């Protein structure tokens, strides 16, 4: 919550920035979307909703580390 402690009203928190980064990365890479098959190909088995949530939470953690400059 750096935005609250810095005293500047226009600043965004690291959590907000990480969430926007998560939305961008998930949209570009297709994380969390169901697999669709095409003609002649079998679609892989769809992951369970719990696996989607776990994947998205792990991605959010990585985004937050990147925003905070901690790297991996």
HTML snippet that shows the backbone in 3Dmol.js (N, CA, C, O; Angstrom):
<script src="https://3Dmol.org/build/3Dmol-min.js"></script>
<div id="view" style="width:600px;height:400px;position:relative"></div>
<script>
const pdb = `
ATOM      1  N   UNK A   1       0.819  -1.180   0.000  1.00  0.00           N
ATOM      2  CA  UNK A   1       0.000   0.000   0.000  1.00  0.00           C
ATOM      3  C   UNK A   1       0.869   1.252   0.000  1.00  0.00           C
ATOM      4  O   UNK A   1       0.646   2.170   0.788  1.00  0.00           O
ATOM      5  N   UNK A   2       1.836   1.282  -0.865  1.00  0.00           N
ATOM      6  CA  UNK A   2       2.747   2.415  -0.962  1.00  0.00           C
ATOM      7  C   UNK A   2       2.015   3.707  -1.288  1.00  0.00           C
ATOM      8  O   UNK A   2       2.428   4.780  -0.848  1.00  0.00           O
ATOM      9  N   UNK A   3       0.935   3.619  -2.051  1.00  0.00           N
ATOM     10  CA  UNK A   3       0.220   4.830  -2.462  1.00  0.00           C
ATOM     11  C   UNK A   3      -0.382   5.549  -1.265  1.00  0.00           C
ATOM     12  O   UNK A   3      -0.453   6.778  -1.259  1.00  0.00           O
ATOM     13  N   UNK A   4      -0.811   4.817  -0.268  1.00  0.00           N
ATOM     14  CA  UNK A   4      -1.420   5.442   0.897  1.00  0.00           C
ATOM     15  C   UNK A   4      -0.379   6.095   1.803  1.00  0.00           C
ATOM     16  O   UNK A   4      -0.658   7.124   2.419  1.00  0.00           O
ATOM     17  N   UNK A   5       0.796   5.521   1.889  1.00  0.00           N
ATOM     18  CA  UNK A   5       1.822   6.065   2.771  1.00  0.00           C
ATOM     19  C   UNK A   5       2.602   7.203   2.138  1.00  0.00           C
ATOM     20  O   UNK A   5       3.218   7.997   2.849  1.00  0.00           O
ATOM     21  N   UNK A   6       2.588   7.298   0.800  1.00  0.00           N
ATOM     22  CA  UNK A   6       3.381   8.333   0.151  1.00  0.00           C
ATOM     23  C   UNK A   6       2.720   9.699   0.214  1.00  0.00           C
ATOM     24  O   UNK A   6       3.388  10.720   0.054  1.00  0.00           O
ATOM     25  N   UNK A   7       1.425   9.727   0.443  1.00  0.00           N
ATOM     26  CA  UNK A   7       0.731  10.994   0.571  1.00  0.00           C
ATOM     27  C   UNK A   7       0.261  11.590  -0.737  1.00  0.00           C
ATOM     28  O   UNK A   7      -0.423  12.614  -0.722  1.00  0.00           O
ATOM     29  N   UNK A   8       0.597  10.998  -1.861  1.00  0.00           N
ATOM     30  CA  UNK A   8       0.135  11.527  -3.137  1.00  0.00           C
ATOM     31  C   UNK A   8      -1.168  10.842  -3.523  1.00  0.00           C
ATOM     32  O   UNK A   8      -1.237   9.615  -3.587  1.00  0.00           O
ATOM     33  N   UNK A   9      -2.187  11.631  -3.776  1.00  0.00           N
ATOM     34  CA  UNK A   9      -3.515  11.087  -4.034  1.00  0.00           C
ATOM     35  C   UNK A   9      -3.629  10.444  -5.412  1.00  0.00           C
ATOM     36  O   UNK A   9      -4.474   9.567  -5.595  1.00  0.00           O
ATOM     37  N   UNK A  10      -2.820  10.840  -6.382  1.00  0.00           N
ATOM     38  CA  UNK A  10      -2.912  10.307  -7.725  1.00  0.00           C
ATOM     39  C   UNK A  10      -2.137   9.026  -7.946  1.00  0.00           C
ATOM     40  O   UNK A  10      -2.264   8.416  -9.008  1.00  0.00           O
ATOM     41  N   UNK A  11      -1.348   8.601  -6.995  1.00  0.00           N
ATOM     42  CA  UNK A  11      -0.512   7.423  -7.165  1.00  0.00           C
ATOM     43  C   UNK A  11      -1.341   6.151  -7.063  1.00  0.00           C
ATOM     44  O   UNK A  11      -2.337   6.100  -6.342  1.00  0.00           O
ATOM     45  N   UNK A  12      -0.921   5.135  -7.786  1.00  0.00           N
ATOM     46  CA  UNK A  12      -1.589   3.840  -7.740  1.00  0.00           C
ATOM     47  C   UNK A  12      -0.746   2.890  -6.904  1.00  0.00           C
ATOM     48  O   UNK A  12       0.479   2.998  -6.868  1.00  0.00           O
ATOM     49  N   UNK A  13      -1.407   1.970  -6.241  1.00  0.00           N
ATOM     50  CA  UNK A  13      -0.682   1.012  -5.409  1.00  0.00           C
ATOM     51  C   UNK A  13      -0.036  -0.057  -6.292  1.00  0.00           C
ATOM     52  O   UNK A  13      -0.458  -0.280  -7.427  1.00  0.00           O
ATOM     53  N   UNK A  14       0.975  -0.700  -5.763  1.00  0.00           N
ATOM     54  CA  UNK A  14       1.639  -1.780  -6.483  1.00  0.00           C
ATOM     55  C   UNK A  14       0.655  -2.898  -6.803  1.00  0.00           C
ATOM     56  O   UNK A  14       0.757  -3.538  -7.849  1.00  0.00           O
ATOM     57  N   UNK A  15      -0.296  -3.133  -5.905  1.00  0.00           N
ATOM     58  CA  UNK A  15      -1.287  -4.184  -6.120  1.00  0.00           C
ATOM     59  C   UNK A  15      -2.157  -3.880  -7.338  1.00  0.00           C
ATOM     60  O   UNK A  15      -2.466  -4.778  -8.122  1.00  0.00           O
ATOM     61  N   UNK A  16      -2.555  -2.608  -7.500  1.00  0.00           N
ATOM     62  CA  UNK A  16      -3.361  -2.217  -8.659  1.00  0.00           C
ATOM     63  C   UNK A  16      -2.580  -2.386  -9.958  1.00  0.00           C
ATOM     64  O   UNK A  16      -3.122  -2.869 -10.952  1.00  0.00           O
ATOM     65  N   UNK A  17      -1.334  -1.996  -9.951  1.00  0.00           N
ATOM     66  CA  UNK A  17      -0.492  -2.114 -11.141  1.00  0.00           C
ATOM     67  C   UNK A  17      -0.273  -3.582 -11.473  1.00  0.00           C
ATOM     68  O   UNK A  17      -0.325  -3.970 -12.641  1.00  0.00           O
ATOM     69  N   UNK A  18      -0.029  -4.404 -10.453  1.00  0.00           N
ATOM     70  CA  UNK A  18       0.175  -5.837 -10.668  1.00  0.00           C
ATOM     71  C   UNK A  18      -1.090  -6.481 -11.227  1.00  0.00           C
ATOM     72  O   UNK A  18      -1.006  -7.380 -12.064  1.00  0.00           O
ATOM     73  N   UNK A  19      -2.248  -6.039 -10.779  1.00  0.00           N
ATOM     74  CA  UNK A  19      -3.508  -6.578 -11.293  1.00  0.00           C
ATOM     75  C   UNK A  19      -3.695  -6.218 -12.756  1.00  0.00           C
ATOM     76  O   UNK A  19      -4.140  -7.055 -13.542  1.00  0.00           O
ATOM     77  N   UNK A  20      -3.367  -4.999 -13.137  1.00  0.00           N
ATOM     78  CA  UNK A  20      -3.445  -4.605 -14.547  1.00  0.00           C
ATOM     79  C   UNK A  20      -2.468  -5.415 -15.395  1.00  0.00           C
ATOM     80  O   UNK A  20      -2.790  -5.814 -16.514  1.00  0.00           O
ATOM     81  N   UNK A  21      -1.280  -5.654 -14.860  1.00  0.00           N
ATOM     82  CA  UNK A  21      -0.292  -6.462 -15.566  1.00  0.00           C
ATOM     83  C   UNK A  21      -0.793  -7.893 -15.718  1.00  0.00           C
ATOM     84  O   UNK A  21      -0.615  -8.506 -16.771  1.00  0.00           O
ATOM     85  N   UNK A  22      -1.415  -8.425 -14.678  1.00  0.00           N
ATOM     86  CA  UNK A  22      -1.989  -9.771 -14.734  1.00  0.00           C
ATOM     87  C   UNK A  22      -3.047  -9.848 -15.826  1.00  0.00           C
ATOM     88  O   UNK A  22      -3.057 -10.801 -16.605  1.00  0.00           O
ATOM     89  N   UNK A  23      -3.929  -8.870 -15.895  1.00  0.00           N
ATOM     90  CA  UNK A  23      -4.979  -8.860 -16.916  1.00  0.00           C
ATOM     91  C   UNK A  23      -4.374  -8.842 -18.311  1.00  0.00           C
ATOM     92  O   UNK A  23      -4.847  -9.540 -19.208  1.00  0.00           O
ATOM     93  N   UNK A  24      -3.330  -8.045 -18.492  1.00  0.00           N
ATOM     94  CA  UNK A  24      -2.679  -7.963 -19.794  1.00  0.00           C
ATOM     95  C   UNK A  24      -2.030  -9.286 -20.176  1.00  0.00           C
ATOM     96  O   UNK A  24      -2.250  -9.798 -21.274  1.00  0.00           O
ATOM     97  N   UNK A  25      -1.234  -9.835 -19.276  1.00  0.00           N
ATOM     98  CA  UNK A  25      -0.515 -11.076 -19.563  1.00  0.00           C
ATOM     99  C   UNK A  25      -1.498 -12.226 -19.777  1.00  0.00           C
ATOM    100  O   UNK A  25      -1.324 -13.024 -20.698  1.00  0.00           O
ATOM    101  N   UNK A  26      -2.523 -12.316 -18.939  1.00  0.00           N
ATOM    102  CA  UNK A  26      -3.501 -13.395 -19.082  1.00  0.00           C
ATOM    103  C   UNK A  26      -4.256 -13.268 -20.399  1.00  0.00           C
ATOM    104  O   UNK A  26      -4.557 -14.279 -21.034  1.00  0.00           O
ATOM    105  N   UNK A  27      -4.563 -12.058 -20.815  1.00  0.00           N
ATOM    106  CA  UNK A  27      -5.263 -11.854 -22.080  1.00  0.00           C
ATOM    107  C   UNK A  27      -4.426 -12.209 -23.281  1.00  0.00           C
ATOM    108  O   UNK A  27      -4.924 -12.794 -24.243  1.00  0.00           O
ATOM    109  N   UNK A  28      -3.146 -11.855 -23.232  1.00  0.00           N
ATOM    110  CA  UNK A  28      -2.256 -12.122 -24.359  1.00  0.00           C
ATOM    111  C   UNK A  28      -1.916 -13.609 -24.457  1.00  0.00           C
ATOM    112  O   UNK A  28      -1.878 -14.168 -25.554  1.00  0.00           O
ATOM    113  N   UNK A  29      -1.672 -14.243 -23.320  1.00  0.00           N
ATOM    114  CA  UNK A  29      -1.242 -15.640 -23.329  1.00  0.00           C
ATOM    115  C   UNK A  29      -2.391 -16.630 -23.276  1.00  0.00           C
ATOM    116  O   UNK A  29      -2.197 -17.816 -23.546  1.00  0.00           O
ATOM    117  N   UNK A  30      -3.588 -16.161 -22.932  1.00  0.00           N
ATOM    118  CA  UNK A  30      -4.733 -17.058 -22.864  1.00  0.00           C
ATOM    119  C   UNK A  30      -4.815 -17.840 -21.570  1.00  0.00           C
ATOM    120  O   UNK A  30      -5.520 -18.847 -21.509  1.00  0.00           O
ATOM    121  N   UNK A  31      -4.117 -17.408 -20.536  1.00  0.00           N
ATOM    122  CA  UNK A  31      -4.173 -18.088 -19.247  1.00  0.00           C
ATOM    123  C   UNK A  31      -5.584 -17.978 -18.700  1.00  0.00           C
ATOM    124  O   UNK A  31      -6.160 -16.891 -18.671  1.00  0.00           O
ATOM    125  N   UNK A  32      -6.137 -19.093 -18.271  1.00  0.00           N
ATOM    126  CA  UNK A  32      -7.467 -19.102 -17.697  1.00  0.00           C
ATOM    127  C   UNK A  32      -8.588 -19.321 -18.691  1.00  0.00           C
ATOM    128  O   UNK A  32      -9.752 -19.401 -18.298  1.00  0.00           O
ATOM    129  N   UNK A  33      -8.265 -19.418 -19.966  1.00  0.00           N
ATOM    130  CA  UNK A  33      -9.291 -19.676 -20.977  1.00  0.00           C
ATOM    131  C   UNK A  33      -9.380 -21.170 -21.239  1.00  0.00           C
ATOM    132  O   UNK A  33      -8.401 -21.899 -21.082  1.00  0.00           O
ATOM    133  N   UNK A  34     -10.559 -21.616 -21.638  1.00  0.00           N
ATOM    134  CA  UNK A  34     -10.735 -23.028 -21.949  1.00  0.00           C
ATOM    135  C   UNK A  34     -10.176 -23.321 -23.326  1.00  0.00           C
ATOM    136  O   UNK A  34     -10.196 -22.467 -24.212  1.00  0.00           O
ATOM    137  N   UNK A  35      -9.682 -24.523 -23.497  1.00  0.00           N
ATOM    138  CA  UNK A  35      -9.110 -24.936 -24.772  1.00  0.00           C
ATOM    139  C   UNK A  35     -10.233 -25.277 -25.748  1.00  0.00           C
ATOM    140  O   UNK A  35     -11.226 -25.901 -25.376  1.00  0.00           O
ATOM    141  N   UNK A  36     -10.064 -24.861 -26.991  1.00  0.00           N
ATOM    142  CA  UNK A  36     -11.031 -25.186 -28.027  1.00  0.00           C
ATOM    143  C   UNK A  36     -10.344 -25.988 -29.108  1.00  0.00           C
ATOM    144  O   UNK A  36      -9.202 -25.704 -29.470  1.00  0.00           O
ATOM    145  N   UNK A  37     -11.019 -26.970 -29.615  1.00  0.00           N
ATOM    146  CA  UNK A  37     -10.456 -27.798 -30.667  1.00  0.00           C
ATOM    147  C   UNK A  37     -10.767 -27.227 -32.027  1.00  0.00           C
ATOM    148  O   UNK A  37     -11.639 -26.371 -32.180  1.00  0.00           O
ATOM    149  N   UNK A  38     -10.043 -27.711 -33.009  1.00  0.00           N
ATOM    150  CA  UNK A  38     -10.318 -27.322 -34.384  1.00  0.00           C
ATOM    151  C   UNK A  38     -10.496 -28.595 -35.191  1.00  0.00           C
ATOM    152  O   UNK A  38     -10.240 -29.690 -34.689  1.00  0.00           O
ATOM    153  N   UNK A  39     -10.922 -28.466 -36.407  1.00  0.00           N
ATOM    154  CA  UNK A  39     -11.195 -29.618 -37.244  1.00  0.00           C
ATOM    155  C   UNK A  39      -9.956 -30.491 -37.376  1.00  0.00           C
ATOM    156  O   UNK A  39      -8.878 -30.030 -37.750  1.00  0.00           O
ATOM    157  N   UNK A  40     -10.146 -31.773 -37.056  1.00  0.00           N
ATOM    158  CA  UNK A  40      -9.047 -32.724 -37.185  1.00  0.00           C
ATOM    159  C   UNK A  40      -8.173 -32.849 -35.963  1.00  0.00           C
ATOM    160  O   UNK A  40      -7.288 -33.704 -35.919  1.00  0.00           O
ATOM    161  N   UNK A  41      -8.400 -32.019 -34.975  1.00  0.00           N
ATOM    162  CA  UNK A  41      -7.575 -32.074 -33.774  1.00  0.00           C
ATOM    163  C   UNK A  41      -8.466 -32.251 -32.551  1.00  0.00           C
ATOM    164  O   UNK A  41      -9.538 -31.654 -32.461  1.00  0.00           O
ATOM    165  N   UNK A  42      -8.023 -33.059 -31.632  1.00  0.00           N
ATOM    166  CA  UNK A  42      -8.743 -33.220 -30.379  1.00  0.00           C
ATOM    167  C   UNK A  42      -8.288 -32.165 -29.399  1.00  0.00           C
ATOM    168  O   UNK A  42      -7.093 -31.909 -29.247  1.00  0.00           O
ATOM    169  N   UNK A  43      -9.240 -31.564 -28.746  1.00  0.00           N
ATOM    170  CA  UNK A  43      -8.902 -30.571 -27.726  1.00  0.00           C
ATOM    171  C   UNK A  43      -8.353 -31.295 -26.505  1.00  0.00           C
ATOM    172  O   UNK A  43      -8.879 -32.338 -26.119  1.00  0.00           O
ATOM    173  N   UNK A  44      -7.309 -30.759 -25.896  1.00  0.00           N
ATOM    174  CA  UNK A  44      -6.805 -31.380 -24.668  1.00  0.00           C
ATOM    175  C   UNK A  44      -7.861 -31.281 -23.571  1.00  0.00           C
ATOM    176  O   UNK A  44      -8.764 -30.446 -23.625  1.00  0.00           O
ATOM    177  N   UNK A  45      -7.726 -32.136 -22.598  1.00  0.00           N
ATOM    178  CA  UNK A  45      -8.704 -32.114 -21.513  1.00  0.00           C
ATOM    179  C   UNK A  45      -8.645 -30.760 -20.815  1.00  0.00           C
ATOM    180  O   UNK A  45      -7.568 -30.232 -20.538  1.00  0.00           O
ATOM    181  N   UNK A  46      -9.805 -30.221 -20.540  1.00  0.00           N
ATOM    182  CA  UNK A  46      -9.891 -28.894 -19.933  1.00  0.00           C
ATOM    183  C   UNK A  46      -9.478 -28.964 -18.470  1.00  0.00           C
ATOM    184  O   UNK A  46      -9.907 -29.863 -17.747  1.00  0.00           O
ATOM    185  N   UNK A  47      -8.651 -28.027 -18.029  1.00  0.00           N
ATOM    186  CA  UNK A  47      -8.263 -27.994 -16.619  1.00  0.00           C
ATOM    187  C   UNK A  47      -9.465 -27.672 -15.731  1.00  0.00           C
ATOM    188  O   UNK A  47     -10.431 -27.047 -16.169  1.00  0.00           O
ATOM    189  N   UNK A  48      -9.384 -28.102 -14.506  1.00  0.00           N
ATOM    190  CA  UNK A  48     -10.449 -27.828 -13.542  1.00  0.00           C
ATOM    191  C   UNK A  48     -10.412 -26.363 -13.140  1.00  0.00           C
ATOM    192  O   UNK A  48      -9.367 -25.721 -13.239  1.00  0.00           O
ATOM    193  N   UNK A  49     -11.546 -25.822 -12.685  1.00  0.00           N
ATOM    194  CA  UNK A  49     -11.567 -24.416 -12.242  1.00  0.00           C
ATOM    195  C   UNK A  49     -10.544 -24.126 -11.146  1.00  0.00           C
ATOM    196  O   UNK A  49      -9.982 -23.032 -11.099  1.00  0.00           O
ATOM    197  N   UNK A  50     -10.302 -25.083 -10.277  1.00  0.00           N
ATOM    198  CA  UNK A  50      -9.319 -24.883  -9.207  1.00  0.00           C
ATOM    199  C   UNK A  50      -7.920 -24.682  -9.776  1.00  0.00           C
ATOM    200  O   UNK A  50      -7.124 -23.910  -9.240  1.00  0.00           O
ATOM    201  N   UNK A  51      -7.629 -25.388 -10.872  1.00  0.00           N
ATOM    202  CA  UNK A  51      -6.317 -25.231 -11.512  1.00  0.00           C
ATOM    203  C   UNK A  51      -6.188 -23.846 -12.157  1.00  0.00           C
ATOM    204  O   UNK A  51      -5.111 -23.250 -12.153  1.00  0.00           O
ATOM    205  N   UNK A  52      -7.287 -23.346 -12.707  1.00  0.00           N
ATOM    206  CA  UNK A  52      -7.276 -21.994 -13.275  1.00  0.00           C
ATOM    207  C   UNK A  52      -6.986 -20.967 -12.184  1.00  0.00           C
ATOM    208  O   UNK A  52      -6.178 -20.059 -12.377  1.00  0.00           O
ATOM    209  N   UNK A  53      -7.642 -21.112 -11.050  1.00  0.00           N
ATOM    210  CA  UNK A  53      -7.453 -20.171  -9.944  1.00  0.00           C
ATOM    211  C   UNK A  53      -6.015 -20.225  -9.448  1.00  0.00           C
ATOM    212  O   UNK A  53      -5.392 -19.185  -9.233  1.00  0.00           O
ATOM    213  N   UNK A  54      -5.491 -21.417  -9.266  1.00  0.00           N
ATOM    214  CA  UNK A  54      -4.109 -21.564  -8.800  1.00  0.00           C
ATOM    215  C   UNK A  54      -3.134 -20.933  -9.780  1.00  0.00           C
ATOM    216  O   UNK A  54      -2.181 -20.264  -9.379  1.00  0.00           O
ATOM    217  N   UNK A  55      -3.377 -21.148 -11.061  1.00  0.00           N
ATOM    218  CA  UNK A  55      -2.511 -20.583 -12.099  1.00  0.00           C
ATOM    219  C   UNK A  55      -2.559 -19.055 -12.089  1.00  0.00           C
ATOM    220  O   UNK A  55      -1.524 -18.398 -12.197  1.00  0.00           O
ATOM    221  N   UNK A  56      -3.762 -18.491 -11.958  1.00  0.00           N
ATOM    222  CA  UNK A  56      -3.906 -17.039 -11.944  1.00  0.00           C
ATOM    223  C   UNK A  56      -3.291 -16.419 -10.688  1.00  0.00           C
ATOM    224  O   UNK A  56      -2.677 -15.355 -10.761  1.00  0.00           O
ATOM    225  N   UNK A  57      -3.452 -17.074  -9.542  1.00  0.00           N
ATOM    226  CA  UNK A  57      -2.844 -16.550  -8.312  1.00  0.00           C
ATOM    227  C   UNK A  57      -1.322 -16.576  -8.377  1.00  0.00           C
ATOM    228  O   UNK A  57      -0.659 -15.650  -7.910  1.00  0.00           O
ATOM    229  N   UNK A  58      -0.776 -17.630  -8.955  1.00  0.00           N
ATOM    230  CA  UNK A  58       0.679 -17.701  -9.114  1.00  0.00           C
ATOM    231  C   UNK A  58       1.158 -16.602 -10.054  1.00  0.00           C
ATOM    232  O   UNK A  58       2.192 -15.979  -9.810  1.00  0.00           O
ATOM    233  N   UNK A  59       0.411 -16.364 -11.126  1.00  0.00           N
ATOM    234  CA  UNK A  59       0.770 -15.304 -12.067  1.00  0.00           C
ATOM    235  C   UNK A  59       0.684 -13.931 -11.405  1.00  0.00           C
ATOM    236  O   UNK A  59       1.536 -13.075 -11.642  1.00  0.00           O
ATOM    237  N   UNK A  60      -0.341 -13.715 -10.575  1.00  0.00           N
ATOM    238  CA  UNK A  60      -0.463 -12.443  -9.862  1.00  0.00           C
ATOM    239  C   UNK A  60       0.732 -12.234  -8.935  1.00  0.00           C
ATOM    240  O   UNK A  60       1.264 -11.127  -8.854  1.00  0.00           O
ATOM    241  N   UNK A  61       1.157 -13.279  -8.242  1.00  0.00           N
ATOM    242  CA  UNK A  61       2.329 -13.179  -7.367  1.00  0.00           C
ATOM    243  C   UNK A  61       3.576 -12.780  -8.143  1.00  0.00           C
ATOM    244  O   UNK A  61       4.372 -11.962  -7.681  1.00  0.00           O
ATOM    245  N   UNK A  62       3.737 -13.364  -9.324  1.00  0.00           N
ATOM    246  CA  UNK A  62       4.890 -13.013 -10.157  1.00  0.00           C
ATOM    247  C   UNK A  62       4.803 -11.577 -10.646  1.00  0.00           C
ATOM    248  O   UNK A  62       5.811 -10.872 -10.701  1.00  0.00           O
ATOM    249  N   UNK A  63       3.589 -11.141 -11.004  1.00  0.00           N
ATOM    250  CA  UNK A  63       3.399  -9.751 -11.457  1.00  0.00           C
ATOM    251  C   UNK A  63       3.708  -8.769 -10.332  1.00  0.00           C
ATOM    252  O   UNK A  63       4.354  -7.745 -10.555  1.00  0.00           O
ATOM    253  N   UNK A  64       3.245  -9.082  -9.120  1.00  0.00           N
ATOM    254  CA  UNK A  64       3.488  -8.196  -7.981  1.00  0.00           C
ATOM    255  C   UNK A  64       4.982  -8.103  -7.679  1.00  0.00           C
ATOM    256  O   UNK A  64       5.483  -7.018  -7.384  1.00  0.00           O
ATOM    257  N   UNK A  65       5.690  -9.214  -7.747  1.00  0.00           N
ATOM    258  CA  UNK A  65       7.142  -9.192  -7.532  1.00  0.00           C
ATOM    259  C   UNK A  65       7.833  -8.336  -8.583  1.00  0.00           C
ATOM    260  O   UNK A  65       8.769  -7.596  -8.280  1.00  0.00           O
ATOM    261  N   UNK A  66       7.366  -8.443  -9.814  1.00  0.00           N
ATOM    262  CA  UNK A  66       7.967  -7.652 -10.896  1.00  0.00           C
ATOM    263  C   UNK A  66       7.733  -6.172 -10.695  1.00  0.00           C
ATOM    264  O   UNK A  66       8.631  -5.363 -10.927  1.00  0.00           O
ATOM    265  N   UNK A  67       6.520  -5.803 -10.260  1.00  0.00           N
ATOM    266  CA  UNK A  67       6.195  -4.395 -10.029  1.00  0.00           C
ATOM    267  C   UNK A  67       7.011  -3.840  -8.881  1.00  0.00           C
ATOM    268  O   UNK A  67       7.457  -2.694  -8.927  1.00  0.00           O
ATOM    269  N   UNK A  68       7.209  -4.650  -7.848  1.00  0.00           N
ATOM    270  CA  UNK A  68       7.969  -4.202  -6.685  1.00  0.00           C
ATOM    271  C   UNK A  68       9.468  -4.214  -6.926  1.00  0.00           C
ATOM    272  O   UNK A  68      10.236  -3.718  -6.101  1.00  0.00           O
ATOM    273  N   UNK A  69       9.892  -4.777  -8.054  1.00  0.00           N
ATOM    274  CA  UNK A  69      11.303  -4.807  -8.409  1.00  0.00           C
ATOM    275  C   UNK A  69      12.086  -5.880  -7.697  1.00  0.00           C
ATOM    276  O   UNK A  69      13.313  -5.809  -7.623  1.00  0.00           O
ATOM    277  N   UNK A  70      11.395  -6.877  -7.171  1.00  0.00           N
ATOM    278  CA  UNK A  70      12.081  -7.949  -6.447  1.00  0.00           C
ATOM    279  C   UNK A  70      12.535  -9.064  -7.353  1.00  0.00           C
ATOM    280  O   UNK A  70      13.374  -9.871  -6.952  1.00  0.00           O
ATOM    281  N   UNK A  71      12.008  -9.141  -8.570  1.00  0.00           N
ATOM    282  CA  UNK A  71      12.384 -10.194  -9.499  1.00  0.00           C
ATOM    283  C   UNK A  71      12.009 -11.565  -8.983  1.00  0.00           C
ATOM    284  O   UNK A  71      11.202 -11.709  -8.065  1.00  0.00           O
ATOM    285  N   UNK A  72      12.615 -12.569  -9.596  1.00  0.00           N
ATOM    286  CA  UNK A  72      12.306 -13.942  -9.158  1.00  0.00           C
ATOM    287  C   UNK A  72      13.512 -14.599  -8.599  1.00  0.00           C
ATOM    288  O   UNK A  72      13.446 -15.755  -8.180  1.00  0.00           O
TER     289      UNK A  72
END
`;
const viewer = $3Dmol.createViewer("view");
viewer.addModel(pdb, "pdb");
viewer.setStyle({}, {cartoon: {color: "spectrum"}});
viewer.zoomTo();
viewer.render();
</script>
